[in-house]
Amino acid sequence: MPGVAVPRSWGPWGAWSGVALLSALWLLWLFWVGPGGAPGGAPAPQRTLTILVWHWPFAHRPPELPSDTCTRYGVAHCSLSTNRSLLARADAVVFHHRELQTRQARLPLAERPRGQPWVWASLESPSHTRGLDRFRGVFNWVLSYRRDSDIFVPYGRLEPREGPVPPLPAKSKVAAWVQLPGQQRRVQLYRQLAPHLPVDVYGRANQRPLCVDCLLPTVARYRFYLAFENSQHPDYITEKFWHNALTAGAVPVVLGPPRASYEAFAPPDSFVHVDDFGSARELAAFLLGMNESQYRSYFRWRERFRVQRINDWRQRFCAICARYPHLPRDQVYQDLQGWFQA
């Protein structure tokens, strides 16, 4: 017991009297300290964690970070900072891979405090991630869209709906796709699909650009949206599914990870997976042959859920604090490339 020394001899009181005395003192100590570890029984105040963001993703200048930034996202006792002078006392430091890959940012290995957790953060797919072999034995935790990440931050999720269900937008066209430059499998699949299915293609490459505020009302007029990912990897389901399709009110026709990955995030009857068909012609026939009742069945999820996008890096970095008490302190990724590229 703190502050109480056990005497070598109990003296005239005898052994039992000494034990009783110690027990009484112990009970007084417990009463004084209280269950929360603070005098008078008051709970010990929770310490605010400091998360240092070494380089803000895709930005030459970081955004303003008010002291209540994480509180706004439901995470208390968490402070985000881009002040590199806090390196010595930050509870964790997070590094975004794109800036490491392009060497816009470098790791402060020589100044790293002993035992400080470092977080590797990326939402890109393995197909567009290079240079991971340089970081053997450097990072303790991973922040990514993969469900087996230490800090799991998907591009979106379904949350319980409160209030009335908004009406489904009126449909006047069949299918839309916003194409980005590239020669990935999605381009090949589109070329196979186009002869059998009317698809309106938008994007700068097709001289039909869409402004940011124009995308949702434009896609809302279509029955289907081709939510084709630029590469196929476990759990890599991006805003093409969550925003361009589900939020707009179109049925997503998905090309990405296997159906099981999508079903981990959304009901199985909320999307059409290209892998369920033997050919592009068969897929097109299924889409065109869908009657109104069958089509509306793909929106039953809207009666119970709504789409919540996670598209702000402040919210993503605040998630480190939410997971902090549960993360392993002795973990090190000796082969980050092997884990991410698997």
TORKOL-942976 format. One record per residue (C-alpha): x, y, z. Coordinates in steps of 0.2 Angstrom, whole numbers, plus 5000, padded with zeros to 4 digits. Example, Ala and Ser with C-alpha at 12.3 -4.5 7.8 and 13.67 -1.06 7.14 Angstrom:
<sites>
506249785039;506849955036;
</sites>
This chain:
<sites>
500050005000;500750174995;501450275010;501250135023;502850035029;502549865037;503549865054;504749725057;503949695074;502049715079;502549765097;501149745110;499749755099;500049585092;500049515074;498149525072;498049705078;499349755066;498449675051;496849765057;497749925057;498449905040;496749855034;495950015041;497250125033;496950035016;495150065017;495450245021;496650255006;495350184995;493950305001;495150454999;495750404981;494050344975;493750224960;494350344947;496150364955;495850544960;495550614978;493850614984;493250484972;493250604957;493650524940;495350554934;495350684919;495650604902;497150664894;497050744877;497950654864;499050754851;499050684833;500450764823;500050764804;501750774796;501150824779;499350864775;498750754760;498750834743;499051004750;500451134750;499651224765;498651124778;496851184783;496551274799;496351154814;495351224828;495551144845;493751064844;494050994827;493950814832;492450854844;491450904829;491750724822;491150644839;492950614845;493350694862;495050724870;495950734853;497050864845;497650874827;499150974823;500351014809;501651094820;503150994817;503951064833;502750954843;503650794836;504550764853;502850754863;501550694850;500650544855;500650484837;501350544820;500450514804;501250514787;500250514771;501050404758;500750514742;501950644749;503250504754;503050424737;503450594728;504750634741;503850794745;504050744763;505350644772;505350544788;506150624803;507050464808;508450544817;507350644828;506050514832;505650494850;505850314857;504250214857;503250344848;501950264836;502050314818;500550294807;500550254788;499050324779;498450294762;496750274753;497550234736;497450054729;499049954728;499049974710;499450154712;500650144727;502450134725;504050144736;503350044751;504949934752;505850094759;504850084775;505349914782;505149924801;504650104802;502750104805;501750044819;499950064813;499050074796;497650194792;496750134776;495150084768;495549894771;494549814785;496049734792;496949904795;497349964812;496350124809;494950074797;494250224787;493150174772;492650294759;490850284765;489650184775;487750154778;487050224794;485350204801;484050324794;483150454804;481650534797;480650514781;481350424766;481650554752;480850504735;481850414722;482350534708;481350524692;482250414678;482350464660;483950374654;484850204656;486650214661;487950344665;489850334668;491150464672;492750414664;494450454669;496050434658;496750254658;496850084650;496249984665;495049844664;493549964667;493850034650;493949864642;492349814650;491449984645;491949944627;491249774628;489649844636;489349994625;488649904609;487249824620;486849954632;486550144630;487850224641;488150414642;489950444646;490550604655;492250674659;493550784652;494250644641;492550634632;492350824631;490750814643;491450874659;490350884675;490651024688;490650964706;488851024709;488250954693;488750764696;487350714707;485850794698;486550724682;486750544688;485050554697;484150544680;484950374676;484350204681;486150134683;487850204686;489450114681;490450114697;492050044689;493550054700;495250094692;495949934700;495249774709;495949744727;495149694743;493949814751;494449954738;492650034736;492750214733;491650364730;491150294714;490050174723;489550284738;489350454731;489150444712;487950304713;487050274730;486950454735;486350504718;484950374718;485650264704;485950074705;487850044705;488449924693;490149874701;491849824695;493049804709;493349674723;492249514724;490449524728;490849474746;491849634749;490349744744;489149644754;490249684770;489749864767;488049864759;486549744757;486749614743;485249684734;485849864733;487049844718;487349734702;489049654701;489849624684;490649454691;488849384692;488749374673;489649274660;489849414647;489549604644;488049554633;487249454647;487449594659;486649724647;485249604644;484949594663;484949784665;483849814651;482549674655;482349734673;480449794676;480049934687;479649824702;481249734701;482149904699;481449984714;481949824725;483749884723;483250034734;482449944749;484049994759;483450174758;482050134770;483250094784;484950174780;485750334773;487450354765;488750434776;490250484766;491950494775;492850614763;493750734775;495550704781;495150784797;493850654801;495050514796;496450574807;495350594822;494950414820;496650384826;496150444843;494550344843;495650184840;497150234851;496750144867;496449984857;498049984846;499549874850;500949964857;502349844852;501849814834;502949854819;502649824800;504249744795;503549714777;502249844774;502349814755;502049634758;500549664768;499749804757;500149714740;499549544746;
</sites>
